[in-house]
Amino acid sequence: MNEQEKQQYLEEYKKEKEKGVYFFPDIIFKDAVIALVVFLILVAMAYFIGAPLEEQANPSDSTYNPRPEWYFLFLFQLLKYFPGELEVVGVVVIPSLAILVLLALPFLDKKADRHFTKRKVVTIGTAIGIVGIILLTTLSILEAPPPADTALGDKTAELYAVNCAGCHGPTINVPTGMNLHEIIAQGTHEGMPPWSADLTNDQIDALVGFILSPGGSVIFDQQCGECHLATQLIADQPFELKDALQLGQAFVPHTDLEIPQWTTILSPEEQTALLNFLIAPDGQRLFVTNCSSCHGSSVAFAGEAEELRETIGQGGLHLEMPGWREQLSEAELTSLASYVVDPAQSPDGESLYQANCVACHFERVPQAEDLDSAFKIISEGGSHETMPVWGDILTEEQIDALVSYTIQSAQGTGADVGRQLYVQNCASCHGDFGEGGANPSLAGDIIAPISTAEYLKTRDNSTLTAIIAQGQPNFGMSPFGLSFGGPLDESEIEALVAYMRSWESNPPVDVPPEISTDTLALSGAETYQALCAQCHGSTAEGSFGPSLRSAEFREQAREEIFSTINIGHAATAMIAWGEVLSASQIDQIVEFLLSLPVSEGSAAGEVSFAVQIVPAFDTYCLACHNESFTQGGWLSDSYENVINSGDNGPSVIPGDVENSLLAQLLLGTAPSGKVMPPVSQMPDEIIQAILDWIEAGAPNN
């Protein structure tokens, strides 16, 4: 502005000022009119649109989906374009620059002109800002809300939102090879309850699939949810799921339905996500579902991961079959070959197949091109396809998880065995998760946690091994190592240490639990169960230690029994309990033992369920017959389940070997079903021990 323009402006301003405008009523009237208009607009919006208050905040409601007010939507939409480490740009840098520009505007724009056409820079900048705000607000309204809003349509997502999202947030990062099903079912880390009491096995399977492939859950809800529940298909046969996805309407169950061709409407990535949701890449789950029926609980493998991956992906041609020419006649070989080529047209070959082939091939009959090639393979033996081509069935992620778990399970006994040993030998004193608690042998004493990060970091594996093997007699802990008179060999102690070491990355507890240090009023029976039952059995019938109900034991005088408990047996695992227990406590144990009925216990020649049967079931049966993976409805994890569980009624009839289904499956005399276990056949002496145990009345000894 030059001097002439400035003088002209001042003169015009002076003339206008001389005319004057009264503050009252002119200016007041204008302000009142504008205020009234704004007020009427707000009243109309409140009446017709409304501004309801939300419910009171509920921290336990993980399904709540917070949304900003509409006048902040553009800011939150802007943040979507600055993910991760760039978030600070959208949250701090851009708003700060905008505020600084507004503060500096009077110093940057000193033009006297006030008409917007003469202030192009400011006008264009303001217009761009307004258009940007409107555009970002519109995009925020049009875009789909976060997954929590869609959980009501996706039942599996709703299951996750209700039970998991409150602690874990929208996603969970799961390391490869982790047994996620077991973690959810048993609750094996800090603060997480065992969900097996609240959720069914199918619901836990569905959660596993959702956690490992949330995108697959969305696709399932869109493509399959109208007809199927996720819990109906989760962990189903991979062959059928793959066929259903690839064949579409050509898949037999879908023949009469209007089914799209999913291979054309879904990208390869979406197909993988869907399969991973239905058969999640959980290594142990995949192994038990697809491999354990042939390989048992683990595979003896010592090679490289890539080699194993190639074997799994390609399938077949890695196992040797014996030649059957010397075992079967020409006519039997021909009949068996005909059955392999066309089972429906060769019923005579079925009995031969059941007798000679089902132990390895099970119900899946191998394929052969023609009768001559089938006859040659059967008669000569050698390498032939015995394993499916899993590379055509499983996704890349599933094979990766399967390889990782298979290698882990092949390396020694592993933490899984250690977990079982811990439950059997340690949990009664140290707690289910190593949290410690009241010492059952010392009144007023508290056993410190052994699963805290501090405890595990300050004790190496050698120290833990020595404590387990040698015990801590001064604290009431007996030796557990075989060389010190205990029940565990070196490999079992290594497995126990491996399980304890697995706590270190995510300790179940941080501090000791709050426990009253008042005098413990334990009865003789309670003290016996806490300290003596692990060696002498819960009913004192004998286990690793001798029976305390035998006639020979009861011939001792009361003082002798007291003295034995008090000073222990130096050559055995039994410590001098007099250094730990009071005389009153020992006297109560003696009283309890003398109150039990006399029995011969586990006499010579009698099979012990705890010592002989349980280890056999753990080794040969537990992989397929446990709470997570129940085959045939039979469970081998407890005495009651061994006897009573099974889809076809009780599996064991005490005293009746011939009609007990368990004995029939072990001997191959069952009217239906294959010989059990299918692979890693039990030694004859173990089978005979189980038969003898059933014949003896299947005692819980």
Sequence and secondary structure as in RCSB ss.txt:
>XXXX:A:sequence
MNEQEKQQYLEEYKKEKEKGVYFFPDIIFKDAVIALVVFLILVAMAYFIGAPLEEQANPSDSTYNPRPEWYFLFL
FQLLKYFPGELEVVGVVVIPSLAILVLLALPFLDKKADRHFTKRKVVTIGTAIGIVGIILLTTLSILEAPPPADT
ALGDKTAELYAVNCAGCHGPTINVPTGMNLHEIIAQGTHEGMPPWSADLTNDQIDALVGFILSPGGSVIFDQQCG
ECHLATQLIADQPFELKDALQLGQAFVPHTDLEIPQWTTILSPEEQTALLNFLIAPDGQRLFVTNCSSCHGSSVA
FAGEAEELRETIGQGGLHLEMPGWREQLSEAELTSLASYVVDPAQSPDGESLYQANCVACHFERVPQAEDLDSAF
KIISEGGSHETMPVWGDILTEEQIDALVSYTIQSAQGTGADVGRQLYVQNCASCHGDFGEGGANPSLAGDIIAPI
STAEYLKTRDNSTLTAIIAQGQPNFGMSPFGLSFGGPLDESEIEALVAYMRSWESNPPVDVPPEISTDTLALSGA
ETYQALCAQCHGSTAEGSFGPSLRSAEFREQAREEIFSTINIGHAATAMIAWGEVLSASQIDQIVEFLLSLPVSE
GSAAGEVSFAVQIVPAFDTYCLACHNESFTQGGWLSDSYENVINSGDNGPSVIPGDVENSLLAQLLLGTAPSGKV
MPPVSQMPDEIIQAILDWIEAGAPNN
>XXXX:A:secstr
  HHHHHHHHHHHHHHHHH   IIIIIHHHHHHHHHHHHHHHHHHHHHT         TT TT      GGGHHH
HHHHTTS GGGHHIIIIIHHHHHHHHHHHHHHH   S  SGGG HHHHHHHHHHHHHHHHHHHHHHHS   HHHH
TTT HHHHHHHHHTHHHH S     TT  HHHHHHHT STT   GGGTS HHHHHHHHHHHH HHHHHHHHHHTT
TT  HHHHTT  HHHHHHHHHHGGGSGGGTTS    HHHHS HHHHHHHHHHHT   HHHHHHHHTHHHHTT   
  S HHHHHHHHHH SSSSEE   TTTS HHHHHHHHHHHH GGG THHHHHHHHHTHHHHTTS    SSHHHHH
HHHHH EE   S  GGGTS HHHHHHHHHHHHHHHSSSHHHHHHHHHHHHTHHHH TTS  EE TTSTT EE  S
SSHHHHHTS HHHHHHHHHH BGGGTB   BGGGT SB HHHHHHHHHHHHTTTTS S SS      S     HH
HHHHHHTHHHH TTSS SSS  SSSHHHHTS HHHHHHHHHH  TTSS   GGGTS HHHHHHHHHHHHHS    
 S TT   IIIIIHHHHHHHTTTTBSSSSBSTT   SSHHHHHH STTS S  TT TTT HHHHHHHT  SSS  
SSSSS   HHHHHHHHHHHHTT    
